[in-house]
Amino acid sequence: MTEEAWAQAMLRDAQLRVTKPRLAVLAAVDRLPHADTETLIDAVREALPDVSHQAVYDSLHTMTERGILRRIKPAGSVARYETRVGDNHHHLVCRSCGAVVDVDCAVGETVCLTPSDAHGFRIDEAEVVFWGLCPQCAAVPGLSAR
C-alpha cells in the first residue's frame, strides 16, 4: 500500500473527509515522528505552500481526537506528534537537545502502569517518560543530565 493510500484509509476509517491538508499533515507526522507543530507546518508547506497555520493546527487536533495521531508533551517541551498509536509505548527524552525516541514497554521488572486506586476513572492510557542524555549529548565532555 502506498503512503497516500495508507493515509486515505486512516482518514476514512476515522470517518474524516480526505483533504489535501490532512493528507499532507499525516504524511509529515509519519515522516517526522515527534516533531513539533512549527516543524510540521514547515514540512506541510513543502507539499502545500499555501496551507495556513490554522489548517495544520486543525488537522493535528482532529486527527489526534480521532486516534490517528498521538500528541505527547514531555514536561518543559512543546507538544509533539506521532503516528504510532494503539500500543503502550513510552519515550526517551534527551535533557540537553530535546531528542525524543520511542521505547517499547519493558519486560520483567517494569514500572507500575496500574494505579493502586483508580478513583473511579476509566483509564485508557499510562504514560512513562524516561529522561537522560542521548548518545550525542552524552559524548560531550562536561555535559550532565542534571
Residue pairs with C-beta under 8 A, 6 or more apart in sequence:
1 9
3 27
3 30
4 23
4 27
7 22
7 23
7 26
7 27
7 30
8 18
8 23
10 26
10 68
11 17
11 18
11 22
11 23
11 26
11 63
11 68
12 18
14 63
14 66
14 67
14 68
15 66
16 22
16 62
16 63
16 66
16 68
20 48
21 44
21 48
21 51
21 55
21 56
21 59
22 59
22 62
22 63
24 44
24 47
24 48
24 51
25 40
25 44
25 56
25 59
25 60
25 63
26 59
26 63
26 68
26 69
26 83
27 47
28 35
28 40
28 43
28 44
28 47
29 35
29 40
29 60
29 69
29 81
29 82
29 83
30 83
31 43
32 39
32 40
32 43
33 82
33 83
33 84
33 102
34 72
34 80
34 81
34 82
34 91
34 100
34 101
35 43
35 80
35 81
36 78
36 79
36 80
37 56
37 57
37 60
37 78
37 79
37 81
40 56
40 60
40 81
41 51
41 53
41 56
44 51
44 56
45 51
60 69
60 71
60 81
63 69
64 70
64 71
64 81
67 85
67 86
68 83
68 85
69 81
69 82
69 83
69 85
70 81
70 82
70 83
70 84
70 85
71 79
71 80
71 81
72 79
72 80
72 81
72 82
72 91
72 100
72 127
73 79
73 80
74 80
74 91
74 93
74 100
74 129
75 129
77 93
77 98
80 100
82 102
84 102
88 105
88 113
88 125
88 126
89 102
89 103
89 104
89 105
90 102
90 103
90 104
90 105
90 127
90 128
90 129
90 130
91 100
91 101
91 102
91 103
91 128
91 129
91 130
92 100
92 101
92 102
92 103
92 129
92 130
92 131
92 132
92 134
93 99
93 100
93 129
93 130
93 131
93 132
94 100
94 132
94 133
94 134
94 137
95 131
95 132
95 133
95 137
95 145
95 146
96 133
96 134
96 137
96 140
96 143
96 145
97 134
97 136
97 137
99 134
99 136
99 137
101 134
103 130
105 113
111 128
113 126
113 128
114 126
115 123
131 145
132 138
132 145
133 143
133 144
133 145
137 143
